[in-house]
Amino acid sequence: EPIGLDLQQVPGIGPANARILAEGEGDDKVETTHQLIGKFLMLKGRDVTPIEHCDMFWHWLAAKGVNAGRNKVVLAIAE
């Protein structure tokens, strides 16, 4: 099944987290599932392990203000 644009299709993202992710300007603004996946991929460096990668994404979500459901979001995007 193709990945849809609606952020609320991602486990752990409801209306509140979708609003939080859409806040900000430029590259800090995430309004689609594709943009969220892109943010995850941007954190992957050459020497970054999978666990470190997921931790970095978890901390990025925390810095954005995503608290509830954060673990579910990381797991869904990493899979």
GROMACS elastic network, one bead per residue, 0.5 to 0.9 nm:
[ bonds ]
;  ai    aj funct       b0    kb
    1     4     6  0.88190   500
    3     6     6  0.88420   500
    3     9     6  0.87872   500
    3    33     6  0.75290   500
    3    34     6  0.78463   500
    4     7     6  0.80681   500
    4     9     6  0.73900   500
    4    32     6  0.82821   500
    4    33     6  0.67825   500
    4    34     6  0.80267   500
    5     8     6  0.88249   500
    5     9     6  0.81643   500
    5    31     6  0.82571   500
    5    33     6  0.50160   500
    5    34     6  0.64474   500
    5    35     6  0.87796   500
    6     9     6  0.57556   500
    6    10     6  0.79915   500
    6    18     6  0.89749   500
    6    31     6  0.79315   500
    6    32     6  0.56945   500
    6    33     6  0.59861   500
    6    34     6  0.89736   500
    7    10     6  0.56993   500
    7    11     6  0.89411   500
    7    13     6  0.65765   500
    7    14     6  0.79357   500
    7    15     6  0.88747   500
    7    17     6  0.88531   500
    7    18     6  0.62510   500
    7    30     6  0.87826   500
    7    31     6  0.69025   500
    7    32     6  0.53371   500
    7    34     6  0.85866   500
    7    36     6  0.80567   500
    8    11     6  0.72803   500
    8    12     6  0.79278   500
    8    13     6  0.50539   500
    8    14     6  0.52177   500
    8    15     6  0.69249   500
    8    17     6  0.84540   500
    8    18     6  0.67198   500
    8    33     6  0.83175   500
    9    12     6  0.87408   500
    9    13     6  0.72859   500
    9    14     6  0.83374   500
    9    33     6  0.79537   500
   10    13     6  0.56754   500
   10    14     6  0.83412   500
   10    33     6  0.73932   500
   10    72     6  0.84092   500
   10    73     6  0.65591   500
   10    76     6  0.67030   500
   10    77     6  0.77896   500
   11    14     6  0.81334   500
   11    69     6  0.76285   500
   11    72     6  0.57410   500
   11    73     6  0.57423   500
   11    75     6  0.86047   500
   11    76     6  0.63596   500
   11    77     6  0.89429   500
   12    17     6  0.80537   500
   12    68     6  0.72484   500
   12    70     6  0.63270   500
   12    71     6  0.75893   500
   12    72     6  0.50353   500
   12    73     6  0.51407   500
   12    74     6  0.87783   500
   12    76     6  0.84650   500
   13    16     6  0.75552   500
   13    17     6  0.52979   500
   13    18     6  0.61164   500
   13    66     6  0.88221   500
   13    68     6  0.84685   500
   13    69     6  0.66952   500
   13    70     6  0.81758   500
   13    72     6  0.83950   500
   13    73     6  0.68704   500
   14    17     6  0.55308   500
   14    18     6  0.60607   500
   14    19     6  0.86690   500
   14    69     6  0.87572   500
   15    18     6  0.51065   500
   15    19     6  0.62233   500
   15    20     6  0.87346   500
   16    19     6  0.52045   500
   16    20     6  0.63310   500
   16    21     6  0.87788   500
   16    66     6  0.87080   500
   17    21     6  0.61038   500
   17    22     6  0.85155   500
   17    65     6  0.82111   500
   17    66     6  0.59173   500
   17    67     6  0.82197   500
   17    68     6  0.79450   500
   17    69     6  0.85018   500
   18    21     6  0.52172   500
   18    22     6  0.62035   500
   18    23     6  0.88688   500
   18    30     6  0.82995   500
   18    31     6  0.72916   500
   18    32     6  0.89038   500
   19    22     6  0.51328   500
   19    23     6  0.64924   500
   19    31     6  0.84434   500
   20    23     6  0.53858   500
   20    24     6  0.86232   500
   20    30     6  0.88094   500
   20    64     6  0.69639   500
   20    65     6  0.65839   500
   20    66     6  0.67573   500
   21    24     6  0.78821   500
   21    28     6  0.82213   500
   21    29     6  0.62921   500
   21    30     6  0.52116   500
   21    31     6  0.67483   500
   21    36     6  0.87611   500
   21    61     6  0.83348   500
   21    64     6  0.67361   500
   21    65     6  0.80713   500
   21    66     6  0.75735   500
   22    25     6  0.85948   500
   22    28     6  0.82350   500
   22    31     6  0.50933   500
   22    32     6  0.86743   500
   23    28     6  0.76823   500
   23    29     6  0.56475   500
   23    30     6  0.75612   500
   23    31     6  0.87299   500
   23    64     6  0.84604   500
   24    27     6  0.82127   500
   24    28     6  0.54814   500
   24    30     6  0.83645   500
   24    64     6  0.89517   500
   25    28     6  0.54893   500
   25    29     6  0.53175   500
   26    29     6  0.58195   500
   26    30     6  0.89729   500
   27    30     6  0.75495   500
   27    39     6  0.88215   500
   28    39     6  0.89740   500
   28    64     6  0.86734   500
   29    35     6  0.85693   500
   30    33     6  0.80116   500
   30    34     6  0.87812   500
   30    35     6  0.56734   500
   30    36     6  0.61042   500
   30    39     6  0.83696   500
   31    34     6  0.85337   500
   31    35     6  0.67606   500
   31    36     6  0.78034   500
   32    35     6  0.52343   500
   32    36     6  0.64536   500
   32    37     6  0.88112   500
   33    36     6  0.50504   500
   33    37     6  0.62625   500
   33    38     6  0.85471   500
   34    37     6  0.51384   500
   34    38     6  0.61382   500
   34    39     6  0.87062   500
   35    39     6  0.62100   500
   35    40     6  0.86891   500
   36    39     6  0.50580   500
   36    40     6  0.63724   500
   36    41     6  0.87293   500
   36    77     6  0.80606   500
   37    40     6  0.50482   500
   37    41     6  0.62392   500
   37    42     6  0.86334   500
   37    77     6  0.64055   500
   37    78     6  0.86178   500
   38    41     6  0.50482   500
   38    42     6  0.60688   500
   38    43     6  0.88251   500
   39    42     6  0.51170   500
   39    43     6  0.66882   500
   39    57     6  0.80551   500
   40    43     6  0.55737   500
   40    44     6  0.72450   500
   40    53     6  0.80542   500
   40    54     6  0.81980   500
   40    56     6  0.85768   500
   40    57     6  0.60176   500
   40    74     6  0.87224   500
   40    77     6  0.74753   500
   40    78     6  0.79299   500
   41    44     6  0.54417   500
   41    45     6  0.87948   500
   41    53     6  0.87679   500
   42    45     6  0.78036   500
   43    48     6  0.86890   500
   43    53     6  0.65886   500
   43    54     6  0.89190   500
   43    56     6  0.68670   500
   43    57     6  0.70314   500
   44    47     6  0.82654   500
   44    48     6  0.61552   500
   44    49     6  0.83713   500
   44    50     6  0.84535   500
   44    52     6  0.88058   500
   44    53     6  0.58838   500
   44    56     6  0.86998   500
   45    48     6  0.51681   500
   45    49     6  0.85505   500
   45    53     6  0.81862   500
   46    49     6  0.86405   500
   48    51     6  0.81270   500
   48    52     6  0.59607   500
   48    53     6  0.60781   500
   49    52     6  0.51249   500
   49    53     6  0.60355   500
   49    54     6  0.86883   500
   50    54     6  0.62651   500
   50    55     6  0.85870   500
   50    78     6  0.87991   500
   51    54     6  0.52366   500
   51    55     6  0.61690   500
   51    56     6  0.86225   500
   52    56     6  0.60680   500
   52    57     6  0.86383   500
   53    56     6  0.51460   500
   53    57     6  0.63623   500
   53    58     6  0.86615   500
   53    78     6  0.88969   500
   54    57     6  0.50944   500
   54    58     6  0.61032   500
   54    59     6  0.86398   500
   54    74     6  0.64542   500
   54    75     6  0.80793   500
   54    78     6  0.70263   500
   55    59     6  0.61967   500
   55    60     6  0.85680   500
   55    74     6  0.85298   500
   56    59     6  0.51449   500
   56    60     6  0.61346   500
   56    61     6  0.86626   500
   57    61     6  0.61680   500
   57    62     6  0.85458   500
   57    74     6  0.67826   500
   58    61     6  0.52111   500
   58    62     6  0.62396   500
   58    63     6  0.87188   500
   58    70     6  0.67625   500
   58    71     6  0.71882   500
   58    73     6  0.84496   500
   58    74     6  0.62814   500
   59    63     6  0.60981   500
   59    64     6  0.85821   500
   60    63     6  0.50852   500
   60    64     6  0.63052   500
   60    65     6  0.87816   500
   60    66     6  0.88525   500
   61    64     6  0.50574   500
   61    65     6  0.64047   500
   61    66     6  0.52999   500
   61    67     6  0.76400   500
   61    70     6  0.68947   500
   61    73     6  0.88431   500
   61    74     6  0.86898   500
   62    65     6  0.50481   500
   62    66     6  0.52361   500
   62    67     6  0.61024   500
   62    70     6  0.76067   500
   63    66     6  0.74566   500
   64    67     6  0.88714   500
   66    69     6  0.75874   500
   66    70     6  0.61655   500
   67    70     6  0.55364   500
   67    71     6  0.87639   500
   68    71     6  0.82343   500
   68    72     6  0.89625   500
   69    72     6  0.52738   500
   69    73     6  0.63332   500
   69    74     6  0.88843   500
   70    73     6  0.51243   500
   70    74     6  0.63602   500
   70    75     6  0.87356   500
   71    74     6  0.52195   500
   71    75     6  0.62331   500
   71    76     6  0.86078   500
   72    75     6  0.51613   500
   72    76     6  0.60245   500
   72    77     6  0.85698   500
   73    76     6  0.51899   500
   73    77     6  0.61291   500
   73    78     6  0.83930   500
   74    77     6  0.53780   500
   74    78     6  0.58926   500
   74    79     6  0.84508   500
   75    78     6  0.51825   500
   75    79     6  0.60567   500
   76    79     6  0.53752   500
